[in-house]
Amino acid sequence: MAPYDSDSSDGDTEDYTTTATLLGYASTDPTDDSISQLGGRPAWIDPAQPPSAALARCKTCNDLMPLLLQLYSSLPEYFPGHERRLHVFGCRRRTCRRKEGSVRAVRSVRISAGAQAAGTRKAQVHVPAAQAPVSIPSRTLGNSIFGATSSSGNLNPFSGPVLGNSNPFSSPSPALPSTIQSAFTPSIVEAPTESFSNLPTTFAEKLRLSSPPAPAEPSSTPEPWPSETELPSPYPSYYLDSDYEALDKPDPVAVSQPSIMDVDEANPVGPSSAKEDADTYESTIDKTFQRFADRLAQNPLQILRYEFRGSPLLYSKVDPVGKLLAPDDHHSSSQALPGSGRNGQYLTTQKAGGSGIRVPACGRCGTGRVFELQLTPQAIAELEVDEIGLEGMEWGSVVVGVCGADCGGEPGNIVYAEEWVGVQWEEMGKP
């Protein structure tokens, strides 16, 4: 098992590889990140400017929901001048489980007044032009769902780029396929970047990304945020610690030795019988879930998986979320937006008047959404540590996709926007 505590791994490090996914762990001890937390009460960018209470209400029962996760997720190298946080809420009512809107995510962002003037260096940023039909080569999860291509043709969306001891974010972003570049003809703009040395270290700050501009904010009438006494009882509060995902290196392929088998002449077992047994065994295994379980077992205390513009680790590919994100014939000709991140990955979205199921684009600016994080079942164990009985949360994974442009408002103003949540609920017969 790959060690979580890096202080205890002073020995041979060649037994492990590191991926680009940042893992979050619940901690009762303070960490460098004083804002991010599991459970507890939400802490807004400015307590005097909270969001509309409607954003934290269950869409089934209309009750206010307790906080599951708060993440300080500013990306100064990608969105210069943007202070951003993510909040995930979940309804406690048993009758609301497995229903749309019982888990919701809110992105809050405030753009600094000097964001467009500050900074000593500038980066070229690709802004997608109007969408046009495009033929995307080699169907994989990356290009059919997130708009990226893979030269290896590997359909496994869960392992991510497995790296050695080098920094996984030091390499430049791969170039987009020429067919996508010519179809979208992105324009190039100059965007300043500025450092935020006075802000705490976060999950997002460990990613090296480039930035598109943020669009304007639509008007809305907020519902006043309730007083402390009107809020639902919170879950226990934990600090968040983080470390990059470390995985055991696969064992070398063992050379099989010949063996002598006893033969029952009355019931002979031949190649055809062995093949039938293998086919029966394979048909009883949910390979997607097994991959999910095996991957989490390497770092069993993880409550959070974070990789902006990365790929989620699917709990199932046959539930609605799995069908949406896993590769299949339905997505073979999906329309994807080119991205400028490490993998250039945007969640595919449904064009106006189009058909088929897609992750919806940002409701504020229309930009495609990107994967940012997912919660794992260990988060349930931590949040419900004091709960009695077996009536707790029943999901296997909560996937959050956010606006790829991190759209905000006028400088100094705080914007609260609901983002896409895909809940993969536990299936009967699974642990």
C-alpha positions in Angstrom: 0.0 0.0 0.0 1.3 3.4 -0.9 2.1 5.5 2.2 0.0 8.6 3.0 2.5 10.0 5.6 5.4 11.3 3.5 7.5 11.7 6.6 7.6 7.9 7.0 8.8 7.2 3.5 12.4 8.0 3.8 13.5 4.6 2.5 13.3 3.1 -0.9 11.0 5.3 -3.0 11.4 3.2 -6.1 8.4 1.0 -5.0 6.0 3.8 -5.8 4.8 6.0 -8.7 3.1 9.3 -8.4 0.1 10.5 -10.5 -1.2 14.0 -11.2 -4.2 13.6 -8.8 -4.0 15.4 -5.5 -5.6 13.4 -2.7 -7.3 15.1 0.3 -7.4 13.6 3.8 -9.5 14.6 6.9 -7.4 15.8 9.8 -8.2 16.9 13.3 -5.0 18.8 13.4 -4.6 22.2 11.7 -2.9 22.2 8.4 -1.4 24.9 6.1 -4.8 25.4 4.5 -7.0 27.2 7.1 -10.0 27.5 4.8 -10.6 24.1 3.3 -12.6 21.7 5.5 -14.8 18.6 5.5 -18.1 19.2 7.2 -18.7 22.1 9.5 -20.3 25.4 8.6 -19.5 27.2 5.3 -17.1 30.2 5.5 -17.7 32.6 2.7 -15.1 34.8 1.0 -16.8 37.8 2.7 -19.2 36.9 5.5 -21.1 40.2 4.9 -21.9 39.0 1.3 -23.2 35.4 1.6 -24.9 33.6 -1.3 -28.5 33.2 -1.8 -29.9 30.5 0.5 -31.6 29.0 -2.5 -28.3 27.6 -3.6 -28.0 25.4 -0.5 -31.6 24.0 -0.6 -32.5 20.5 -1.6 -34.3 20.5 -4.9 -36.6 17.7 -3.6 -37.7 18.8 -0.1 -36.5 22.4 -0.2 -34.8 22.1 3.1 -31.4 23.8 3.7 -28.7 21.2 3.4 -25.6 20.8 5.6 -22.1 21.4 4.2 -20.2 18.3 3.0 -17.0 20.0 1.7 -15.5 23.5 1.5 -12.4 23.8 -0.7 -10.2 26.9 -1.1 -9.4 26.4 -4.8 -7.7 29.5 -6.1 -5.7 29.0 -9.3 -3.4 32.1 -9.5 -1.5 30.7 -12.5 -4.7 29.8 -14.4 -7.1 32.5 -13.2 -4.9 35.5 -12.1 -6.7 37.7 -9.6 -9.4 35.1 -8.9 -10.1 34.1 -5.3 -12.3 31.1 -5.5 -13.9 28.5 -3.2 -16.0 25.4 -3.8 -18.8 24.3 -1.5 -20.7 20.9 -1.7 -24.0 20.5 0.2 -25.9 17.3 0.7 -29.5 16.6 2.0 -29.8 14.4 5.1 -33.4 13.2 4.4 -33.6 9.6 3.4 -36.5 10.2 1.2 -34.4 12.6 -0.9 -31.6 10.2 -1.6 -31.0 9.1 -5.2 -33.0 12.2 -6.4 -31.8 15.0 -8.5 -30.7 18.1 -6.5 -30.1 16.3 -3.2 -26.4 17.1 -3.6 -25.4 20.5 -4.9 -22.2 22.4 -5.5 -21.6 26.2 -5.4 -18.5 28.0 -6.8 -17.7 31.4 -5.3 -15.2 33.7 -7.0 -14.0 37.3 -6.4 -11.8 39.0 -8.9 -9.4 41.5 -7.5 -9.6 45.1 -8.6 -6.1 45.1 -10.0 -6.3 41.8 -11.8 -6.2 43.3 -15.3 -3.3 45.7 -14.4 -1.1 43.7 -12.0 1.5 41.1 -12.9 5.0 41.3 -14.3 4.6 38.6 -17.0 1.8 37.8 -19.5 0.7 34.5 -20.8 -1.0 33.6 -24.1 -4.5 32.3 -23.6 -6.6 30.5 -26.1 -10.2 31.5 -26.2 -12.5 29.2 -28.1 -14.4 30.7 -31.0 -17.9 29.8 -32.0 -18.5 26.0 -32.0 -18.4 24.1 -35.3 -18.8 20.5 -36.2 -15.5 18.6 -35.8 -14.3 15.1 -36.4 -12.3 14.0 -33.4 -9.8 11.2 -34.1 -9.5 8.0 -32.1 -12.4 7.7 -29.6 -11.2 7.5 -26.0 -12.7 8.9 -22.8 -10.4 11.9 -23.1 -11.6 13.0 -26.5 -15.2 11.8 -26.4 -16.0 13.3 -23.0 -13.3 15.9 -22.2 -12.0 16.9 -25.6 -8.5 15.5 -25.3 -6.6 13.0 -27.5 -4.4 10.1 -26.4 -1.6 8.7 -28.6 -1.5 5.5 -26.6 -5.2 4.7 -27.2 -5.6 3.6 -23.6 -9.3 3.6 -22.7 -8.5 3.4 -18.9 -9.6 6.9 -17.7 -8.8 6.1 -14.1 -5.0 5.8 -13.8 -4.1 9.2 -15.2 -0.5 9.8 -16.3 1.6 7.7 -14.0 4.9 9.5 -13.5 8.2 8.8 -11.8 9.9 11.0 -9.3 9.7 14.1 -11.5 7.2 17.0 -11.0 4.1 16.0 -12.9 3.2 19.6 -13.7 6.6 20.8 -14.9 6.0 19.6 -18.5 4.2 21.8 -21.0 0.6 21.2 -22.1 0.2 18.9 -25.1 -0.8 20.5 -28.3 -4.3 20.2 -29.6 -4.9 18.1 -32.7 -4.7 20.1 -35.9 -8.3 19.2 -36.7 -9.6 20.8 -33.5 -7.3 23.8 -33.9 -8.5 24.5 -37.4 -12.2 23.9 -36.6 -12.3 26.2 -33.6 -9.7 28.7 -34.8 -9.1 30.0 -31.3 -7.9 33.6 -30.9 -5.0 34.6 -28.7 -5.3 37.2 -26.1 -2.9 38.6 -23.5 -3.8 37.9 -19.9 -1.7 39.1 -16.9 -0.8 36.9 -14.1 -0.1 37.9 -10.5 1.1 36.1 -7.4 -0.8 35.8 -4.2 1.9 35.2 -1.6 -0.5 36.3 1.2 -3.1 33.5 0.5 -2.9 30.0 2.0 -1.5 27.0 0.1 -4.4 25.2 -1.6 -5.1 22.1 -3.7 -5.5 24.2 -6.8 -2.3 26.2 -6.4 -0.3 23.0 -7.1 -1.5 22.9 -10.6 0.3 24.8 -13.4 -2.4 26.0 -15.9 -3.0 28.9 -18.3 -6.1 31.1 -18.2 -9.1 32.2 -20.3 -10.8 35.5 -19.4 -13.9 35.6 -17.1 -17.3 36.8 -18.5 -19.8 39.1 -17.0 -22.3 38.3 -14.2 -26.0 38.0 -14.8 -28.4 39.6 -12.3 -30.4 37.6 -9.8 -32.5 38.2 -6.7 -30.9 36.3 -3.8 -32.7 34.7 -0.9 -31.2 36.0 2.4 -28.8 33.6 4.0 -30.4 32.3 7.3 -29.1 33.0 10.8 -27.0 30.5 12.6 -30.0 29.1 14.5 -31.9 28.5 11.3 -29.2 26.4 9.7 -29.3 22.6 9.8 -27.1 20.8 12.3 -23.6 20.5 10.8 -21.5 17.5 10.3 -18.3 17.2 12.3 -15.6 19.6 11.0 -12.2 18.5 9.8 -9.1 20.2 8.4 -7.9 19.0 5.1 -4.4 17.7 4.4 -3.2 16.8 0.9 -0.6 14.8 -1.0 -0.2 13.6 -4.5 -1.5 10.1 -5.2 1.2 7.4 -4.8 0.6 4.0 -6.2 2.5 0.7 -5.8 4.4 -0.2 -8.9 2.9 -3.3 -10.6 4.8 -6.5 -9.8 6.8 -7.9 -12.7 5.1 -10.5 -14.7 5.7 -13.8 -13.1 6.9 -16.7 -15.3 4.5 -19.6 -14.9 6.1 -22.9 -14.1 4.9 -26.1 -15.6 2.9 -28.2 -13.2 1.5 -31.7 -13.2 -2.2 -32.0 -12.9 -4.3 -35.0 -11.8 -6.7 -35.9 -14.5 -10.1 -37.3 -13.7 -10.8 -39.5 -16.7 -14.4 -39.7 -15.9 -14.8 -35.9 -15.9 -12.1 -34.5 -18.2 -11.3 -30.8 -18.0 -10.0 -29.4 -21.3 -9.3 -26.0 -22.8 -13.0 -25.5 -23.8 -14.1 -26.1 -20.2 -11.5 -23.7 -18.8 -12.6 -21.0 -21.2 -16.2 -21.4 -20.2 -15.2 -21.0 -16.5 -13.2 -17.8 -17.4 -16.1 -16.3 -19.3 -18.5 -17.0 -16.4 -16.1 -15.4 -14.0 -15.6 -12.3 -16.2 -19.3 -11.9 -16.6 -19.8 -11.7 -12.8 -17.2 -8.9 -12.3 -18.0 -5.2 -12.5 -14.6 -4.2 -13.9 -15.3 -0.5 -13.4 -16.1 -0.9 -9.8 -13.2 -3.2 -9.2 -10.9 -0.7 -10.7 -12.4 2.0 -8.5 -12.1 -0.2 -5.3 -8.5 -1.3 -6.1 -7.4 2.3 -6.8 -8.9 3.6 -3.6 -7.4 0.7 -1.6 -3.9 2.0 -2.3 -4.7 5.1 -0.3 -7.7 4.1 1.7 -8.0 7.2 3.9 -8.5 9.6 0.9 -11.8 11.6 1.1 -11.2 13.7 -1.9 -9.6 13.4 -5.4 -8.6 16.7 -7.0 -7.3 17.3 -10.5 -8.5 20.4 -12.4 -9.2 19.4 -16.0 -8.4 15.8 -15.1 -10.6 12.7 -15.2 -12.9 11.3 -12.5 -12.4 7.8 -11.2 -15.8 6.3 -12.0 -17.6 4.1 -9.5 -19.8 2.6 -12.2 -20.2 3.0 -15.9 -23.8 1.7 -16.1 -25.5 4.3 -13.9 -26.6 7.7 -15.4 -23.4 9.4 -14.4 -21.3 6.5 -15.7 -23.1 6.4 -19.0 -22.6 10.1 -19.3 -18.8 10.1 -18.7 -17.7 6.6 -19.8 -16.9 6.1 -23.5 -19.5 4.5 -25.7 -21.0 4.8 -29.2 -23.3 7.6 -28.0 -20.3 9.9 -27.5 -18.3 8.9 -30.5 -19.2 12.1 -32.4 -19.7 14.4 -29.4 -18.8 18.1 -29.7 -16.0 19.1 -27.4 -14.4 22.4 -26.7 -10.6 22.7 -26.8 -9.0 23.5 -23.5 -5.7 25.1 -22.6 -5.0 23.1 -19.4 -2.6 20.2 -18.9 -4.8 17.7 -20.8 -7.0 20.3 -22.6 -10.1 18.7 -21.2 -13.6 20.1 -21.3 -16.7 18.2 -20.4 -18.8 17.9 -23.6 -21.9 19.9 -23.6 -25.1 19.9 -25.5 -25.5 22.7 -28.1 -28.7 24.7 -28.2 -31.4 22.8 -30.0 -29.2 19.6 -30.0 -30.1 16.1 -28.9 -28.5 13.6 -26.6 -27.4 13.7 -23.0 -24.5 16.0 -22.2 -23.1 17.7 -19.1 -24.6 21.2 -19.3 -22.4 24.1 -20.0 -22.0 26.9 -17.5 -25.4 28.5 -17.0 -23.8 32.0 -16.6 -21.4 32.2 -19.6 -21.9 29.1 -21.7 -18.4 27.9 -21.4 -17.9 24.1 -21.2 -17.4 22.6 -17.8 -14.3 20.8 -16.6 -13.8 18.1 -14.0 -12.3 19.5 -10.8 -12.9 17.1 -7.9 -14.8 14.1 -6.5 -15.6 12.9 -3.0 -15.0 9.3 -2.1 -16.8 6.9 0.4 -14.2 7.6 3.1 -15.7 11.1 3.4 -19.0 9.5 4.5 -17.1 7.5 7.2 -15.6 10.8 8.5 -18.7 12.9 8.4 -20.9 10.2 10.0 -18.4 9.1 12.6 -20.9 10.0 15.4 -24.0 8.7 13.6 -25.8 5.7 15.1 -27.3 3.1 12.8 -27.0 2.4 9.1 -29.2 5.1 7.7 -26.4 7.3 6.4 -25.4 8.6 3.0 -25.5 6.0 0.2 -23.3 7.3 -2.6 -20.1 5.8 -4.0 -18.7 9.0 -5.5 -19.7 12.7 -6.0 -18.2 14.2 -9.1 -18.1 18.0 -9.5 -17.6 19.8 -12.9 -17.1 23.5 -12.9 -17.1 26.4 -15.4 -13.9 26.1 -17.5 -13.5 29.9 -17.6 -14.2 30.4 -13.8 -16.6 33.2 -14.8 -16.9 36.0 -12.3 -18.4 39.5 -12.0 -17.1 43.1 -11.8 -13.7 43.4 -9.9 -14.3 43.3 -6.2 -17.7 41.7 -6.4 -18.4 38.1 -5.3 -20.2 35.8 -7.6 -21.9 32.6 -6.5 -22.7 30.1 -9.2 -24.1 26.6 -9.0 -22.0 24.0 -10.7 -22.7 20.5 -12.1 -22.8 17.5 -9.7 -22.9 13.9 -10.7 -23.7 11.5 -7.9 -22.9 7.8 -8.3 -25.2 6.1 -5.8 -24.3 2.8 -4.2 -25.6 -0.2 -6.0 -27.3 -3.1 -4.3 -24.8 -5.9 -3.6 -21.8 -3.5 -3.5 -19.9 -2.7 -0.3 
